[in-house]
Every structure is written in C-alpha cells, then in structure tokens.
Amino acid sequence: MSISSIKSPMLAEINWIYSLILQAIKPIDKEAIVKPPVLPPELAYAKFLKENNVTSYERIILGLAHCFQLTPKLFAKLQNEEQQNEISIDSFGLIINSTTNLVQPTLHTANWLCDVCYIETAFIDDHHFLFTDQILSPLVYYPSMFNSPLIFTKKAQHLFFGDIEYLPEYSKEFPAQLLKTTLDKEDVIVSRTIANEINELITEIKQAGVFEKDKHLKKWIRPGFRALFYGPPGTGKTLTATIIGKETAHPVYRIDLSSLISKYIGETQKNLAKIFDRGEHNNWILFFDECDAILGNRSNTGTANERGANQEIAYLLQRIESYKGVVLLATNLKENIDEAFLRRFEMSIQFSMPDATTRITLWSTIFSGDYSIPNDWIHKLALTYKLTGGALINVLRFIAVSKGNGINEITLPLILEGIRREYHKMGQTMPSLRE
C-alpha cells in the first residue's frame, strides 16, 4: 500500500486536525467540540488507535504527525496565519527545519491545540510508548522538550503506510539483531531428548494465551517464559532460538550485551529498558547469547565499580523475571551463571556434543544434494571425528569455496583438510581416520 493510496481514508484525520486549528484560531463557538472521525476499522492506523487505547491528547499528537507526513504545506498555511495576525512564529509551537525549510509541528503545537480546545493533556517523556516503541522521532531536550518535532519514524511509516511489518535493524541506538533462517525445525539435528524438550518449549510458548484466559492458571503462573540453553559452541543453541521464533511466529532478537553495558552509572539500565519495553510491546522473543559475560557470579567486595555491576545484574534479573514475553539465554558453561539467576528459569536445556548416531545424521544431512558423499565415508568420518553441527557447516563452507576455486571433485583428502582446520581452531590434534 503506497502513501497515495492511504491518503483518502486519512484525509478525515487530517481534516479533523485542521478543524481543530481553525477552531483554535477563530472560534465560531467557544464550547463547540470537534469530534475525531471514525476511521475504517481495517485501516492500520485505526487498529493502532484501538490496540493502544490512544487518548484524545495522544491522537492529536499522532494527527499532527500525520499532517506533516501527508500534507506538510498545512503548517506553512498556519505560519502565514500567524504572520497575518502579527503573531510570532513560535506562538503555535511551530519550528522551521534548517535543512529542508519545512515548517514542523511540535509537542508545543499539540499542547496549544489541546489548551484552546479544552482537551486534557498529560505529561509525556521518552518513556511514553510513542517513543519507546519508536512511533515518533526521539524527544529533544534543548532548548526544551516541547520543541521536539512530531515526525513519524521509519517504523511508523511502515506500520501506517506499508504492507509489511517493520522490524528494526541493528544500530548503536538499537543493539539487537533480528535472527532469521531458511532452515526448519526438522533441520535441527539433536538427540531425541533435546528434540523433545524443544518441542515442549514451542508448545508452551504457543499456549501462553491459555494462561491469561484461565483465572486459576493466571493466579499461580507468572506471565512470560524464560529458558536457558547451555552447552559447547556449535551445538545448535542459536539456531534453536531462531527456529523457535519461526515456529511460534515471533521475531527473535539477539541482544548484544557488550553494546548495552555502559561505563556511566545508570546508562546500562536505561539501555536495557529500551530493549525490554520495545520487545514486550511487540511480543518479541529476546535472545541473550553468551549471557555469562554479565550474569556471572556477583562479587561480594565493596568497590564502586563492583557495586554498580551488581546493580546492573540485579536490574537485568528483574526485567527478565517480569518480562511478559519469551526470554531465551545461552551460555557455553552453565556453571558460570549465578545460582540466583538459574532459579528464575522455567526450562533449562543442555545442548551436549552429538553422539555417533547424531553425527551420522548430521553428516548425511549437511553433505547432501550437490555435495553428497559416499555412505561409507560418512560412517568413518562420524565415528572418528567428534564434531558439532556448526563445525560440519564450516567444513561444508571450506569445500564450497574450494569448488569455487576450480576444485570440482569432493575428495576424502579435501574433507579431511576441512576437518583439520576445525581441530586447529579448537587447539586440538586431529585423530587419524578409522578404517
């Protein structure tokens, strides 16, 4: 859906804002109430208003942003009205963008409209959902937050004018990466025990709504779900988290804890709050990889730095425990996680090194199609080399690159060279192939 195609139903909203402005400038009846229009229920904007229980004040803020998005010249007309009445440019809270020279509405404009139209206002800061959920551009606090222009973000443009769901990309302001995969649940090759636990976890997530509807369950079971994945690298922890999101239709975001941690006291909590607030509002699955980096055993010594670190851990524990969605955490060593934190998990899954039977299945699955190899090779390689699925994928990558460099045949020595590289990375001696 293009912006031009959305203009027709949204003109009612724009005309409502324009009517409020006219009533504010030249009131015909001081007690007249200009009611907001009833929008078509299938409209994305109408759904947003309903789902978020938007107040009249919030709707005026959004309406001004819509006006600037679709009919920016409206505010130039308002500026002319000010000039004709010899009123200063900032009386209506308008500002002029120094780059585009466009006249922009601000939070001051919304407050002015509400004041003269007898609409109740409310205090708004950067914790308001219009900002935490990135509907409007962030507030600016200089010279005053009331000078903040009311402009839609890219997310809002996707939400109100686009066909596809907007999913933010990794940035300094949003240190989280959307995980995607072309693989399916059947491609996660693990032991039967682990597979059963993964299926149980998926079922639990899908049935989360049942707990909310059942009064008895809601009384005893806290909202949200927390699970820990632990085991050696390459055993499928990240892939499993991605597949769970795919199976349950929830975007999965991997949180970069190192980018969230700040040397300034209180900044880490603020950064984490943004992630959790947005994740909860959008029903995302939050995935913390290598979480022992920040969730290790807390120090009992009393230096300022250690007290600050303990406060950050305590805050993260609290947010994870109160999160109404799904939180998945992964670590290579379960022993590195604070015991107080472990008690907060509904489920804990150990991703162990694949046994010989699982390794045979991994070799057969990964080395198939154009990269098929003989079955007797598969059995020898699986029995000799204790490699994870991640390591085998690296071997496949090495062979694919070799083929791209002119080596057309997949030979056993070529495979062994790929395996040797994996053992070298692990700092281990590669065993001789069993005959």
C-alpha positions in Angstrom: 0.0 0.0 0.0 1.5 3.3 -1.0 1.2 6.6 0.8 -1.0 8.0 -2.1 -3.5 5.1 -1.6 -3.8 5.8 2.1 -4.5 9.5 1.7 -8.2 9.1 1.0 -9.2 7.5 4.4 -6.6 9.5 6.3 -7.9 12.8 4.9 -10.6 12.6 7.5 -8.0 12.6 10.2 -6.1 15.5 8.6 -9.4 17.5 8.2 -10.1 16.9 11.9 -6.8 18.4 12.9 -7.3 21.3 10.5 -10.8 21.9 12.0 -9.2 22.0 15.5 -6.7 24.5 14.3 -9.4 26.7 12.8 -11.5 26.4 16.0 -8.4 27.4 18.0 -7.5 30.4 15.8 -11.0 31.8 15.1 -13.5 30.0 17.3 -17.1 30.2 16.0 -18.5 28.6 19.1 -16.1 28.5 22.1 -17.9 25.5 23.5 -18.0 23.6 20.2 -16.3 20.2 20.3 -14.8 19.0 17.1 -15.0 15.2 17.4 -12.4 12.9 15.9 -13.6 11.0 12.9 -14.5 7.3 12.9 -11.9 5.6 10.7 -12.4 2.4 8.7 -11.6 -0.5 11.1 -9.4 -2.3 8.6 -7.1 0.7 8.4 -3.7 0.1 10.1 -3.9 3.4 11.9 -7.4 2.6 13.2 -6.2 -0.7 14.6 -3.2 1.0 16.2 -5.5 3.5 18.0 -7.7 0.7 19.3 -4.9 -1.6 20.4 -3.1 1.1 22.3 -6.2 2.8 23.9 -5.0 6.1 22.5 -6.3 9.2 24.4 -7.6 12.4 22.7 -4.3 14.1 23.5 -2.2 11.3 22.1 -4.4 11.2 19.0 -3.8 14.9 18.4 -0.1 14.3 18.6 -0.3 11.5 16.1 -2.7 13.6 13.9 -0.2 16.4 13.7 2.5 13.9 12.7 0.1 12.5 10.0 -0.5 16.0 8.7 3.2 16.6 8.4 3.7 13.2 6.8 0.9 13.7 4.2 0.2 17.4 3.9 3.3 19.3 5.2 2.1 22.5 3.5 -0.7 22.7 6.1 1.8 24.1 8.6 3.1 26.7 6.1 -0.5 27.9 5.9 -0.7 28.1 9.7 2.6 30.0 9.6 1.0 32.5 7.2 -2.0 32.8 9.5 0.4 33.7 12.3 2.1 36.3 10.2 -1.2 37.9 9.0 -2.3 38.2 12.6 1.2 39.6 13.6 1.8 36.6 15.9 5.3 35.3 16.4 6.3 32.1 14.7 6.6 30.2 17.9 3.2 31.1 19.4 1.7 27.9 17.9 4.9 25.9 18.7 5.9 25.6 15.0 9.6 25.3 14.1 11.4 25.7 10.8 13.7 22.8 9.8 17.1 24.5 9.0 17.8 21.9 6.3 14.5 21.5 4.5 12.9 24.8 5.4 9.7 22.9 6.1 7.5 24.2 8.9 7.1 21.4 11.5 4.6 20.9 14.4 6.0 20.2 17.8 4.8 18.9 21.2 4.2 22.6 21.9 1.8 22.7 19.0 -0.1 19.7 20.4 -0.3 21.3 23.8 -1.5 24.6 22.4 -4.3 22.9 20.4 -5.4 20.9 23.4 -5.4 24.0 25.6 -7.6 26.2 23.4 -9.9 23.3 22.5 -10.3 22.2 26.2 -8.8 18.8 25.7 -7.0 17.3 28.7 -3.2 16.9 28.3 -0.8 14.6 30.1 2.9 14.6 30.9 4.9 12.9 28.2 8.6 11.9 28.3 10.8 9.5 26.5 9.3 6.6 28.5 5.9 7.1 26.7 5.0 4.3 24.3 5.0 6.6 21.3 8.8 7.0 21.9 9.8 3.7 23.4 8.0 1.9 20.6 9.6 4.3 18.1 6.4 5.7 16.6 7.7 9.2 16.8 11.2 10.6 16.5 13.0 10.8 19.8 12.4 13.8 22.1 14.9 16.6 22.1 15.6 18.4 25.3 17.2 21.6 24.1 16.1 24.2 24.4 13.0 22.4 25.7 11.4 19.0 25.1 8.3 20.9 23.9 10.3 21.9 20.8 10.5 18.3 19.8 9.1 18.0 16.2 6.3 15.5 15.8 7.7 13.3 13.0 7.0 9.6 12.2 9.9 7.2 12.3 10.5 4.7 9.6 8.8 2.1 11.7 5.6 4.2 11.9 5.8 4.8 8.1 5.9 1.0 7.6 3.2 0.5 10.2 0.7 3.1 8.8 1.6 3.2 5.2 3.3 -0.1 4.3 2.3 -3.7 3.6 5.0 -5.4 5.6 5.8 -5.4 9.3 8.6 -3.2 10.3 11.4 -4.9 12.2 14.3 -2.6 13.3 17.8 -3.3 12.3 20.9 -3.4 14.4 22.3 0.1 15.2 24.0 1.9 18.0 20.6 3.0 19.3 19.2 -0.5 19.0 21.9 -3.0 19.8 19.9 -6.1 18.9 20.0 -8.3 15.7 17.0 -9.9 14.1 17.7 -13.6 13.7 16.5 -15.3 10.5 17.0 -18.7 9.0 15.9 -20.7 5.9 16.0 -23.9 7.9 13.1 -25.6 9.6 12.6 -27.5 12.8 13.3 -30.8 11.0 16.8 -29.4 10.2 17.7 -29.1 13.9 19.6 -32.3 14.3 19.9 -33.1 18.0 19.4 -36.1 20.3 15.8 -37.3 20.9 15.9 -35.9 24.4 16.8 -32.4 23.3 14.3 -32.6 20.4 11.5 -33.5 22.8 12.5 -30.6 25.1 12.5 -28.1 22.2 9.0 -29.3 21.2 7.8 -28.9 24.7 9.2 -25.4 24.8 7.5 -24.5 21.5 4.2 -25.9 22.8 4.5 -23.9 26.0 5.0 -20.6 24.0 2.1 -21.3 21.7 -0.2 -21.9 24.7 0.8 -18.8 26.6 -2.6 -17.2 25.9 -4.3 -20.1 27.7 -2.7 -18.9 31.0 -4.1 -15.4 30.5 -7.7 -16.7 30.0 -7.8 -19.3 32.8 -8.3 -17.5 36.1 -6.8 -20.3 38.1 -3.7 -20.5 36.0 -3.3 -16.7 35.8 -3.4 -16.6 39.6 -0.5 -19.0 40.0 1.6 -18.8 36.9 3.5 -15.6 36.2 3.4 -14.1 32.7 6.2 -14.8 30.2 8.6 -17.7 29.8 12.3 -18.0 30.5 14.6 -20.8 29.2 18.3 -21.4 29.4 20.3 -23.2 26.7 23.8 -24.4 27.7 26.4 -26.5 26.0 29.5 -26.3 23.8 29.7 -23.9 20.9 28.2 -25.2 17.6 25.7 -27.5 19.2 22.7 -25.5 17.9 21.7 -23.1 20.7 21.4 -20.0 18.4 19.7 -22.0 15.6 17.2 -23.4 18.0 16.3 -20.0 19.3 15.7 -18.8 15.7 13.6 -21.9 14.9 11.5 -21.4 18.0 10.7 -17.9 16.7 9.9 -19.2 13.3 7.6 -22.0 14.7 5.8 -19.6 17.0 5.6 -16.6 14.6 7.5 -14.3 17.0 10.6 -12.2 15.8 13.7 -13.2 17.6 16.2 -10.5 18.6 19.7 -11.4 19.7 20.8 -8.8 22.3 24.3 -7.5 22.2 25.1 -7.2 25.9 28.5 -5.7 25.3 26.9 -2.7 23.5 24.3 -2.3 26.2 26.9 -2.1 29.0 27.9 1.5 29.7 30.6 2.9 31.9 28.2 5.6 33.1 26.2 4.7 36.1 22.5 4.2 35.2 23.1 4.1 31.5 23.1 0.3 31.3 19.7 0.1 33.0 18.4 2.8 30.6 19.7 0.9 27.5 18.2 -2.4 28.8 14.8 -0.7 29.5 14.5 0.4 25.9 15.1 -3.2 24.6 12.7 -4.7 27.1 10.0 -2.1 26.6 10.0 -2.5 22.8 10.3 -6.2 23.0 7.3 -6.5 25.3 5.2 -4.1 23.3 5.9 -6.0 20.0 5.8 -9.6 21.5 9.4 -10.3 20.5 11.5 -13.2 21.8 14.7 -11.8 23.4 17.8 -14.0 23.0 20.8 -13.3 25.2 23.8 -15.2 23.8 26.9 -15.8 25.9 25.0 -14.3 28.8 27.6 -15.4 31.4 29.5 -12.3 30.3 27.3 -10.2 32.5 25.3 -12.8 34.5 28.2 -14.5 36.2 28.6 -14.8 40.0 28.3 -11.4 41.6 31.2 -10.0 43.7 30.8 -9.5 47.4 33.5 -6.8 47.6 32.5 -3.2 48.0 34.2 -1.2 45.4 32.1 1.4 43.5 32.6 -0.4 40.2 31.5 -3.8 41.6 28.5 -2.3 43.3 27.5 -0.7 40.0 27.9 -4.0 38.2 25.8 -5.8 40.8 23.1 -3.2 40.4 23.1 -3.8 36.6 22.8 -7.6 37.1 20.0 -7.1 39.6 18.2 -4.9 37.2 18.6 -7.4 34.3 17.3 -10.2 36.6 14.3 -8.1 37.5 13.4 -7.2 33.9 13.9 -10.8 32.7 11.7 -12.1 35.5 8.9 -9.5 34.9 9.1 -9.7 31.0 5.7 -10.8 29.7 7.1 -12.4 26.6 9.8 -15.1 26.0 13.4 -14.7 27.0 16.0 -17.2 25.9 19.5 -17.2 27.2 22.5 -19.2 26.0 25.9 -20.0 27.6 28.7 -22.4 27.0 29.1 -23.1 30.7 26.1 -23.4 33.0 28.5 -23.2 36.0 29.3 -19.6 35.1 25.7 -18.4 35.8 24.8 -17.1 39.2 22.6 -19.6 41.1 20.1 -16.9 42.0 19.6 -16.4 38.3 19.2 -20.1 37.5 16.2 -20.4 39.7 14.3 -18.0 37.5 14.1 -20.3 34.5 11.0 -22.3 33.6 13.2 -24.6 31.5 16.8 -25.5 31.1 18.1 -27.4 28.0 21.5 -28.9 27.8 22.9 -29.0 24.2 25.5 -31.7 24.6 28.1 -32.8 22.0 26.4 -35.0 19.4 26.9 -38.8 19.8 28.0 -41.1 17.0 24.4 -41.7 15.8 23.6 -38.0 15.7 26.9 -37.2 14.0 26.0 -39.7 11.2 22.7 -37.9 10.7 24.5 -34.6 10.7 26.9 -35.7 8.0 24.2 -37.2 5.9 22.0 -34.1 6.1 24.7 -31.4 5.6 26.5 -33.3 2.9 23.6 -34.0 0.6 22.4 -32.8 -2.8 25.2 -31.5 -4.9 27.6 -32.1 -2.0 26.7 -35.7 -1.4 29.5 -38.1 -0.3 29.5 -41.9 -0.1 27.8 -43.5 2.9 31.0 -45.4 4.0 32.8 -42.1 4.2 30.1 -40.7 6.3 30.2 -43.6 8.8 34.0 -43.4 9.1 34.1 -39.7 9.5 31.2 -39.6 12.0 32.8 -42.3 14.1 36.3 -40.8 14.1 35.7 -37.1 14.5 33.6 -35.7 17.3 32.4 -32.5 15.6 29.4 -30.4 16.2 26.9 -29.4 13.5 28.4 -25.9 13.5 31.9 -27.4 12.8 30.5 -29.5 9.9 28.9 -26.5 8.4 32.3 -24.9 8.4 33.7 -27.9 6.6 31.0 -27.6 4.0 31.8 -24.0 3.6 35.5 -24.8 3.0 34.6 -27.4 0.4 32.2 -24.9 -1.4 35.0 -22.3 -1.5 37.4 -24.9 -2.8 35.0 -25.8 -5.6 34.7 -22.2 -6.4 38.4 -22.1 -6.8 38.4 -24.8 -9.5 38.4 -28.0 -7.5 35.4 -29.8 -8.9 35.5 -33.2 -7.1 34.8 -33.6 -3.4 37.6 -36.0 -2.4 38.2 -37.5 1.0 41.5 -35.6 1.4 39.6 -32.4 0.8 37.1 -33.2 3.5 40.0 -34.2 5.9 41.7 -30.8 5.2 38.4 -29.0 6.2 38.3 -31.2 9.4 41.9 -30.5 10.2 41.2 -26.7 10.1 38.4 -27.2 12.6 40.6 -29.1 15.0 43.3 -26.4 14.6 40.8 -23.7 15.6 39.9 -25.8 18.7 43.6 -26.2 19.6 43.4 -30.0 19.4 45.3 -32.7 17.5 43.3 -34.3 14.7 42.9 -38.1 15.1 43.7 -40.4 12.2 40.7 -41.6 10.1 39.5 -45.0 11.2 39.5 -47.7 8.6 
